[in-house]
Amino acid sequence: MKYKQYQKYKDSGVEWIGEIPEEWEVKRLKYLSKIELSTVDRHVKDDEQKVFVCHYPDVYNNEKITSSTSLNSGTCTINEIEKFRLKKDDVLITKDSETADDIGVPTYVIDDLENTVCGYHIAQITSEKDKMFGGFLFRFIQSDLTSGYFEAFTNGITRYGMGKSVVQNLFISYPTYDEQEQIYDFLQKETSNFDDLISKSQSQVKLLQEKRQTLITHAVTKGLDPNVPMKDSGVEWIGEIPEYWQVRNLSKCGDTVSGTGFPHNYQGKIDCEFPFYKVDDTNLPENFVYMKDSSNTITTEDVKILKAKIVPKDSIVFPKIGAALLKNKRRIITKPSVFDNNMMALVSKQCFPKFMYYWLSIIDFAEITNPGPVPSLSNSNVKQLKVLFPPFEEQEQISQFLDKETTQLDDLISKSQSQINFLREKRQALITSAVTGKIDVRNSVAA
């Protein structure tokens, strides 16, 4: 749909906002709203009042907070309840995060919440009545222009944050209060339409991903011939398998190798003999079977000094510690490589590497991790994993079949994901255009 523009525009006086409708105003947020940075943390104290707390994830993952939003319980002081209680028309934004682009993500408080407060790492914005409508402010902060402003003024290296003054000095371009409400109502309707389309595409992606996983599981546990005689595998979750297949411990199919700790002065070298992979390098989309070429390399001499293990091409590498482990990322390396001590490799023997890759893709490593505050895999646990072992030629046939079939599914998933990205971009562009007056949506609301 093509929207008309306002009749006349003027320079906003703010470079990143540009021109605005002639009747609109521009002010810093501190002249339109009260901004507070919450001091309510996650600690539960016996001498404090019991409350519900809107924490960082609640803001980050929800566009609105209502009386029906599920929030965690916590405690805070009476003064904090008075200062940070959530009120209808408040806007909350994230002010600290692990990445700069997660700063300034807003949510809109729809209802008065008597026993609910704003949590730590969040800025609470309460607008002045008849000057700034919270729904309009929420959408303005959600715009690309504001996101760019916050990112530009965010500081940090391993963790990022912005001070209160950054929020206070944000320039807001805005029309009359009534028109702010009209723009909000328009965006509620239009973004809801986009969200419905995005949800349908996401459901399609989920179905295709489930079909992909089912296809792999069936091929590596039942084979490709539906008429072959079967036998009990002796493994409950696998059930029956072709009668001539073997069940082995993983240790009989390959060697497990742990990575090496690398001091910082050995990391990040360029154009040396061996690729050096870190655990983050496994964080690729599901359809990426092979590791990308690493920008980090290490010399032969450094390998000797550190007594690092060089694993051959076609080895399968995966995380063995921390949150990355639970994401079940497995990748095949394409050349002899070394990797850090947060990773492990399976060097295949007597088996086709691609078949072992597909087999490992159906194994949930979370089930064999060592208990503790940080999940971890040990060589002994991995070696004891049960592996189905068809004849080598059949392993290759199954791998070729899965290569073809998963590629077709991956193409469909990619197209659906591209559609999701396209819809999200259009949704975001519409929000930015409406809250900066680049389009006039007043008649659209009336219609």
Helices and strands as residue ranges (DSSP letters): E 9-11, E 19-21, E 25-28, G 29-31, E 33-37, E 49-54, H 56-61, E 64-65, E 72-76, H 78-84, E 91-94, E 96-97, G 100-102, E 106-109, E 116-118, E 122-127, H 134-142, H 144-152, E 155-156, E 160-161, H 164-168, E 171-174, H 177-222, E 230-232, E 240-242, E 246-249, G 250-252, E 254-258, G 264-266, E 274-277, G 279-282, E 297-298, H 300-306, E 316-319, H 323-326, E 331-332, E 338-339, E 343-348, H 353-360, G 365-368, H 379-383, E 386-389, H 392-435, H 442-446
